[in-house]
């Protein structure tokens, strides 16, 4: 697998982690929030690890069933994709 692929995944995960931090901050201070569709979508397209770490570290969105299902499933999906591509 190429360096570009892993670079993109790295950026998506850092972005996901950062957006969960920003959204938690905004939730605490009653400011504009990051749309849930963006948080979930970013996890689905490759930022699941960063999203999961953001959820755990910031205790954010951990009571929302859709997040508790979508983020871990996205992570498993991406691990399968990486393993399949690595075995090619």
C-alpha positions as CSV (number, residue, x, y, z in Angstrom):
1,X,0.0,0.0,0.0
2,X,1.2,3.4,-0.8
3,X,2.5,6.1,1.4
4,X,-0.2,8.4,0.0
5,X,-3.0,6.1,1.3
6,X,-1.6,6.0,4.8
7,X,-1.0,9.8,4.8
8,X,-4.7,10.3,3.9
9,X,-5.8,8.0,6.6
10,X,-3.5,9.8,9.1
11,X,-5.0,13.2,8.1
12,X,-8.6,11.9,8.4
13,X,-7.9,10.5,11.8
14,X,-6.2,13.6,13.1
15,X,-9.1,15.6,11.7
16,X,-11.7,13.3,13.3
17,X,-10.0,13.5,16.7
18,X,-9.8,17.3,16.4
19,X,-13.5,17.7,15.4
20,X,-14.6,15.6,18.4
21,X,-12.5,17.9,20.6
22,X,-14.0,21.0,19.1
23,X,-17.5,19.7,19.3
24,X,-17.1,18.8,23.0
25,X,-15.8,22.2,23.7
26,X,-18.7,23.8,21.9
27,X,-21.1,21.5,23.7
28,X,-19.8,22.6,27.1
29,X,-19.9,26.3,26.2
30,X,-23.2,26.3,24.3
31,X,-21.6,27.3,21.0
32,X,-22.2,26.2,17.4
33,X,-21.8,22.5,17.1
34,X,-20.2,20.3,14.5
35,X,-22.9,18.4,12.6
36,X,-23.3,14.8,13.6
37,X,-23.4,13.7,10.0
38,X,-19.9,15.2,9.6
39,X,-18.6,13.4,12.7
40,X,-20.1,10.1,11.6
41,X,-19.1,10.6,7.9
42,X,-15.5,11.3,8.8
43,X,-15.3,8.1,10.8
44,X,-16.9,6.1,7.9
45,X,-14.5,7.4,5.2
46,X,-11.3,6.5,7.2
47,X,-11.1,8.5,10.4
48,X,-12.7,5.9,12.7
49,X,-9.7,5.5,14.9
50,X,-9.4,9.2,15.6
51,X,-13.1,9.5,16.1
52,X,-13.1,6.6,18.6
53,X,-10.2,8.1,20.5
54,X,-11.9,11.4,20.6
55,X,-15.1,9.8,21.9
56,X,-13.1,8.0,24.7
57,X,-10.8,10.8,25.7
58,X,-13.3,13.6,25.7
59,X,-16.3,11.4,26.8
60,X,-18.2,12.8,23.9
61,X,-21.1,11.2,22.1
62,X,-20.7,8.0,24.2
63,X,-24.4,7.9,25.1
64,X,-25.6,8.1,21.5
65,X,-26.3,4.7,20.1
66,X,-25.6,5.6,16.5
67,X,-22.1,6.7,17.5
68,X,-21.5,3.6,19.6
69,X,-22.4,1.4,16.7
70,X,-21.1,3.4,13.6
71,X,-17.6,4.4,14.9
72,X,-16.5,0.9,16.0
73,X,-18.0,-0.8,12.9
74,X,-16.2,1.7,10.7
75,X,-13.0,1.0,12.5
76,X,-13.4,-2.8,12.0
77,X,-14.3,-2.2,8.3
78,X,-11.1,-0.1,7.8
79,X,-8.9,-2.7,9.6
80,X,-10.3,-5.3,7.2
81,X,-9.6,-3.1,4.2
82,X,-6.0,-2.5,5.3
83,X,-5.4,-6.2,6.0
84,X,-6.9,-7.2,2.6
85,X,-4.8,-4.6,0.8
86,X,-1.6,-5.6,2.7
87,X,-2.1,-9.2,1.7
88,X,-2.3,-8.4,-2.0
